[in-house]
């Protein structure tokens, strides 16, 4: 996939200016700083090649006149699967790491509440929730010696299926690889059978038929070639796999203030670029997967187009009902009663869906 295409580069450069010119001023002279960062699931996705590489790795070197050298790697290069990301940051084995919040929510269940399956039908709402929850998340993370410094989405999380589906009701009885506990609750509510699998194992499972469907981003699924082993794409975003960049708090607090200020500017730029990319890559991923060449600029146009399944008019209402009756109660059960209180105080005013205890 040729992900360094002009539109994403424009997004990245624009984000730098939105952040106040992250690379316009250089930090004062001083000792060199070697930084270890592990970010994306694969190194061929635009989140890595078009944002992390030019803004975080190269941008910090430029902004600090070479003082900061970020050694950047994708998960597979460091044999990282995802759930252990917070532990790597907490222990100081890495200074910076990124992961979807749901992937690391086993350690901090509050994080899963930022992007519950079925909660954010639009990416603009997903960002509002992420922004509102940032201080809450950091109160939890600080207990572990970790700080969340930026959030970002992937492309809209959609159903890729190897069996024909026309409506959500067709998931009944199907084995669906889910990307977190809340999506498992949603699939269960829809009559499907949730299956937990590492992202890298899903292609083979779909190919062999050990799972019938998988949930991932329209662009992410394209980058790992799911259209080769699936036939139908249900184009309703069930979530955004909202993710975060985490830093070791002790390391962060000890940074030279001028260097920390450059990191803050850079992460603001990275955040803006990634949210813009999430919006663009959602429609682009769909176009590439279903064979619409005119709309396919970032991902790879597939040779055998998938069937585009457009959600029926009642799909949103079905998902909203399942969010209220199954997904929200499931999360509060995992997270504790305080999470229900936090949801109603911070998130419900944005989503319009209130958590009611006892459902």
C-alpha positions as CSV (number, residue, x, y, z in Angstrom):
1,X,0.0,0.0,0.0
2,X,1.4,3.4,-1.0
3,X,0.2,5.3,2.0
4,X,2.4,8.4,1.7
5,X,0.1,10.0,-0.8
6,X,-0.3,13.7,-1.2
7,X,-3.6,14.1,0.7
8,X,-2.3,12.6,3.9
9,X,1.0,14.6,3.7
10,X,-1.2,17.7,3.4
11,X,-3.1,16.6,6.5
12,X,0.1,16.1,8.4
13,X,1.6,19.4,7.4
14,X,-1.7,21.2,8.2
15,X,-1.8,19.6,11.6
16,X,1.7,21.1,12.4
17,X,0.4,24.6,11.7
18,X,-2.8,23.9,13.8
19,X,-0.6,22.9,16.7
20,X,1.1,26.3,16.6
21,X,4.0,25.4,14.3
22,X,5.3,22.4,16.2
23,X,8.5,22.4,14.1
24,X,8.9,26.1,13.6
25,X,11.0,26.8,16.7
26,X,13.9,24.7,17.9
27,X,14.7,23.8,21.5
28,X,17.8,25.3,23.1
29,X,21.1,23.3,22.9
30,X,21.6,20.6,25.4
31,X,22.3,16.9,25.8
32,X,20.9,14.4,23.3
33,X,17.8,12.3,24.3
34,X,17.2,8.8,22.9
35,X,13.5,8.0,23.0
36,X,11.9,4.5,22.4
37,X,8.4,4.6,20.8
38,X,6.2,1.7,19.7
39,X,3.0,2.8,18.0
40,X,1.0,1.0,15.3
41,X,-0.3,-2.5,14.6
42,X,1.6,-2.6,11.3
43,X,4.2,-0.4,9.7
44,X,2.4,-0.1,6.4
45,X,-0.7,1.8,7.6
46,X,-1.0,5.5,7.0
47,X,-1.3,6.2,10.7
48,X,2.3,5.1,10.9
49,X,3.9,6.1,7.6
50,X,2.0,9.4,7.1
51,X,1.7,10.6,10.7
52,X,4.0,8.9,13.2
53,X,7.1,8.9,11.0
54,X,7.0,12.5,9.7
55,X,5.6,14.1,12.7
56,X,6.7,12.2,15.8
57,X,10.0,10.6,14.6
58,X,11.3,13.2,12.1
59,X,9.4,16.1,13.5
60,X,10.8,15.9,17.0
61,X,14.4,15.6,15.6
62,X,13.8,18.7,13.5
63,X,12.1,20.7,16.2
64,X,14.9,20.1,18.7
65,X,17.8,20.5,16.2
66,X,18.7,16.8,16.6
67,X,18.6,16.7,20.4
68,X,15.7,14.2,20.4
69,X,16.1,11.0,18.5
70,X,12.9,8.9,18.5
71,X,13.5,5.3,17.6
72,X,10.1,4.4,16.2
73,X,8.8,0.8,15.7
74,X,5.5,-0.9,14.9
75,X,4.2,-3.6,17.1
76,X,5.5,-6.6,15.1
77,X,9.0,-5.2,15.1
78,X,9.1,-5.5,18.9
79,X,7.0,-8.6,19.2
80,X,4.1,-6.6,20.8
81,X,0.5,-7.9,20.5
82,X,-1.3,-5.0,22.1
83,X,-2.7,-5.8,25.6
84,X,0.8,-5.4,27.2
85,X,1.4,-1.9,25.9
86,X,0.5,-0.2,29.2
87,X,2.8,-2.5,31.1
88,X,5.7,-1.7,28.7
89,X,5.2,2.0,29.3
90,X,4.7,1.6,33.1
91,X,7.9,-0.4,33.5
92,X,9.9,2.1,31.4
93,X,10.8,-0.5,28.7
94,X,9.5,2.1,26.3
95,X,9.0,5.8,26.7
96,X,6.0,6.2,24.3
97,X,3.6,3.6,23.0
98,X,0.2,3.7,21.2
99,X,-2.7,1.3,21.3
100,X,-6.5,1.2,20.9
101,X,-8.0,2.0,24.2
102,X,-10.2,-1.1,24.2
103,X,-7.0,-3.3,23.6
104,X,-5.5,-2.1,26.9
105,X,-8.7,-1.7,28.9
106,X,-8.0,-5.0,30.7
107,X,-5.6,-3.0,32.8
108,X,-7.7,0.2,33.0
109,X,-11.4,-0.6,32.3
110,X,-12.4,3.1,32.3
111,X,-10.6,3.4,29.0
112,X,-13.1,1.2,27.2
113,X,-15.9,3.7,27.9
114,X,-14.4,6.2,25.5
115,X,-15.5,4.3,22.4
116,X,-18.1,1.6,23.4
117,X,-19.5,-0.3,20.4
118,X,-22.5,1.4,19.0
119,X,-22.0,4.6,21.0
120,X,-20.5,6.9,18.4
121,X,-22.1,6.6,15.0
122,X,-20.1,9.7,13.7
123,X,-16.4,10.4,14.1
124,X,-17.1,14.0,15.2
125,X,-18.9,12.6,18.3
126,X,-16.2,10.1,18.9
127,X,-13.7,12.9,19.2
128,X,-15.9,15.0,21.5
129,X,-16.2,12.0,23.8
130,X,-12.4,11.3,23.7
131,X,-11.7,15.0,24.5
132,X,-14.1,15.0,27.4
133,X,-12.8,11.7,28.8
134,X,-9.1,12.6,28.6
135,X,-8.9,14.1,32.2
136,X,-10.9,11.2,33.6
137,X,-8.7,8.6,31.9
138,X,-5.5,10.3,33.2
139,X,-6.7,10.2,36.8
140,X,-6.9,6.4,36.4
141,X,-3.6,6.1,34.4
142,X,-1.6,8.3,36.8
143,X,-2.1,5.6,39.5
144,X,0.0,3.4,37.2
145,X,2.6,6.0,36.4
146,X,1.3,6.6,32.9
147,X,-0.1,9.6,31.0
148,X,-2.3,9.7,28.0
149,X,-1.0,12.5,25.8
150,X,-3.1,12.3,22.7
151,X,-6.0,10.3,21.2
152,X,-6.8,9.2,17.7
153,X,-9.2,7.0,15.8
154,X,-8.8,4.4,13.1
155,X,-11.2,4.2,10.2
156,X,-14.8,3.3,11.1
157,X,-14.9,-0.3,12.5
158,X,-17.1,-2.4,10.2
159,X,-18.1,-6.0,9.6
160,X,-16.2,-7.9,7.0
161,X,-18.0,-11.2,6.4
162,X,-17.2,-14.3,4.3
163,X,-20.9,-15.2,4.2
164,X,-23.6,-13.1,2.6
165,X,-25.3,-10.7,5.0
166,X,-27.9,-8.1,4.2
167,X,-29.0,-6.9,7.7
168,X,-27.8,-7.0,11.3
169,X,-30.2,-9.9,11.8
170,X,-28.1,-12.0,9.5
171,X,-25.4,-12.1,12.2
172,X,-27.5,-14.5,14.2
173,X,-25.4,-17.7,14.8
174,X,-22.3,-16.4,13.0
175,X,-18.9,-16.4,14.6
176,X,-17.6,-12.9,14.7
177,X,-14.1,-11.8,15.6
178,X,-14.5,-8.8,17.9
179,X,-12.0,-6.2,18.7
180,X,-12.8,-5.7,22.4
181,X,-15.2,-6.5,25.2
182,X,-17.9,-4.0,24.2
183,X,-18.0,-5.2,20.6
184,X,-18.4,-8.7,22.0
185,X,-21.4,-7.5,24.0
186,X,-22.9,-5.9,20.9
187,X,-22.4,-9.0,18.7
188,X,-23.9,-11.1,21.4
189,X,-26.9,-8.8,21.6
190,X,-27.3,-9.1,17.8
191,X,-27.4,-12.9,18.0
192,X,-23.8,-13.5,16.9
193,X,-21.1,-15.5,18.6
194,X,-18.1,-13.3,19.6
195,X,-14.7,-14.7,19.1
196,X,-11.5,-13.2,20.6
197,X,-8.5,-13.4,18.3
198,X,-5.3,-11.4,17.9
199,X,-5.5,-9.0,15.0
200,X,-2.7,-10.9,13.1
201,X,-4.5,-14.2,13.3
202,X,-7.8,-13.0,11.8
203,X,-6.9,-13.4,8.1
204,X,-6.2,-17.1,8.5
205,X,-9.3,-17.6,10.6
206,X,-11.4,-16.0,7.9
207,X,-9.7,-17.9,5.2
208,X,-10.2,-21.2,7.0
209,X,-13.8,-20.4,8.0
210,X,-13.1,-20.7,11.7
211,X,-14.8,-17.3,12.0
212,X,-17.5,-16.0,9.6
213,X,-16.9,-12.2,10.1
214,X,-14.4,-9.8,11.6
215,X,-14.7,-6.3,12.9
216,X,-12.0,-3.8,12.0
217,X,-11.5,-0.4,10.3
218,X,-12.5,-0.2,6.6
219,X,-8.9,1.0,5.9
220,X,-7.2,-1.3,8.4
221,X,-8.9,-4.3,7.0
222,X,-7.7,-3.3,3.5
223,X,-4.1,-2.9,4.7
224,X,-4.1,-6.5,6.0
225,X,-5.9,-7.9,3.0
226,X,-9.2,-9.0,4.6
227,X,-11.0,-8.5,1.3
228,X,-9.1,-11.5,-0.1
229,X,-10.9,-13.8,2.4
230,X,-14.3,-12.0,2.8
231,X,-17.0,-11.1,0.4
232,X,-19.4,-8.7,2.2
233,X,-18.7,-5.3,3.9
234,X,-21.4,-3.9,6.2
235,X,-20.7,-0.2,5.9
236,X,-22.0,0.9,9.3
237,X,-19.3,2.2,11.7
238,X,-19.8,0.3,15.0
239,X,-17.0,2.2,16.7
240,X,-13.7,3.9,15.8
241,X,-11.2,1.9,17.7
242,X,-10.2,5.1,19.4
243,X,-6.6,4.8,20.5
244,X,-4.1,6.8,22.5
245,X,-0.5,7.7,22.8
246,X,0.8,6.9,26.3
247,X,4.0,8.0,28.0
248,X,5.8,6.9,31.1
249,X,4.8,9.6,33.6
250,X,8.1,9.7,35.5
251,X,10.1,10.0,32.3
252,X,7.7,12.7,31.0
253,X,8.0,14.8,34.2
254,X,11.8,14.6,34.2
255,X,12.1,15.9,30.6
256,X,13.8,19.3,30.1
257,X,10.8,21.7,30.1
258,X,11.7,22.9,26.6
259,X,11.8,19.4,25.3
260,X,8.5,18.5,26.9
261,X,7.0,21.6,25.4
262,X,8.1,20.4,21.9
263,X,6.6,17.0,22.6
264,X,3.3,18.7,23.6
265,X,3.2,20.6,20.4
266,X,4.1,17.5,18.4
267,X,1.4,15.4,20.0
268,X,-1.2,18.1,19.4
269,X,-0.2,18.0,15.7
270,X,-0.2,14.2,15.7
271,X,-3.7,14.1,17.2
272,X,-5.1,16.6,14.7
273,X,-3.6,14.7,11.8
274,X,-4.8,11.3,13.0
275,X,-8.4,12.4,13.5
276,X,-8.4,14.0,10.1
277,X,-7.0,10.8,8.7
278,X,-9.6,8.7,10.5
279,X,-12.4,10.6,8.7
280,X,-10.7,10.4,5.3
281,X,-9.6,6.8,5.6
282,X,-13.1,5.5,6.5
283,X,-14.7,6.4,3.2
284,X,-11.5,5.7,1.3
285,X,-11.3,2.2,2.8
286,X,-14.9,1.4,1.8
287,X,-14.3,2.7,-1.8
288,X,-11.1,0.6,-2.1
289,X,-12.7,-2.5,-0.7
290,X,-15.8,-2.4,-3.0
291,X,-13.9,-1.4,-6.1
292,X,-14.8,2.3,-6.5
293,X,-11.5,3.5,-8.0
294,X,-12.5,7.2,-8.0
295,X,-12.8,7.2,-4.2
296,X,-9.7,5.0,-3.5
297,X,-6.7,7.2,-2.8
298,X,-5.1,6.0,0.4
299,X,-5.7,2.2,0.6
300,X,-5.3,-0.4,-2.1
301,X,-8.0,-1.0,-4.8
302,X,-8.9,-4.6,-4.4
303,X,-8.9,-6.9,-7.5
304,X,-12.1,-8.7,-6.5
305,X,-14.5,-6.1,-5.1
306,X,-16.5,-6.8,-2.0
307,X,-20.3,-6.5,-1.9
308,X,-21.2,-3.2,-0.2
309,X,-24.0,-3.8,2.2
310,X,-25.6,-0.5,3.1
311,X,-27.3,-0.5,6.5
312,X,-31.1,-0.5,6.5
313,X,-33.0,2.5,8.0
314,X,-33.6,0.7,11.3
315,X,-30.0,-0.4,11.9
316,X,-29.0,2.7,13.9
317,X,-32.1,2.3,16.2
318,X,-31.2,-1.4,16.8
319,X,-27.6,-0.6,17.7
320,X,-28.7,2.2,20.0
321,X,-31.1,-0.1,21.8
322,X,-28.4,-2.7,22.3
323,X,-26.0,-0.1,23.5
324,X,-28.4,0.9,26.2
325,X,-29.5,-2.6,27.2
326,X,-26.4,-4.7,26.7
327,X,-23.2,-2.8,25.9
328,X,-23.4,-0.1,28.6
329,X,-24.4,-2.4,31.4
330,X,-21.7,-4.9,30.4
331,X,-19.0,-2.2,30.6
332,X,-20.2,-0.9,34.0
333,X,-20.2,-4.5,35.3
334,X,-16.5,-4.8,34.2
335,X,-15.6,-1.3,35.3
336,X,-17.5,-0.8,38.5
337,X,-20.4,1.5,39.5
338,X,-18.3,4.6,39.4
339,X,-17.9,4.1,35.7
340,X,-21.7,4.4,35.3
341,X,-21.6,7.7,37.3
342,X,-18.7,9.0,35.1
343,X,-20.6,7.9,31.9
344,X,-23.7,9.9,32.9
345,X,-21.8,12.9,34.0
346,X,-19.2,13.1,31.1
347,X,-20.4,11.1,28.1
348,X,-24.2,11.0,28.2
349,X,-24.6,14.7,27.6
350,X,-22.7,14.1,24.3
351,X,-24.3,10.9,23.2
352,X,-27.9,11.5,24.5
353,X,-28.0,7.9,25.9
354,X,-28.2,7.6,29.7
355,X,-26.9,4.6,31.7
356,X,-29.6,3.2,34.0
357,X,-28.4,0.9,36.8
358,X,-30.2,-2.5,36.9
359,X,-30.7,-2.9,33.2
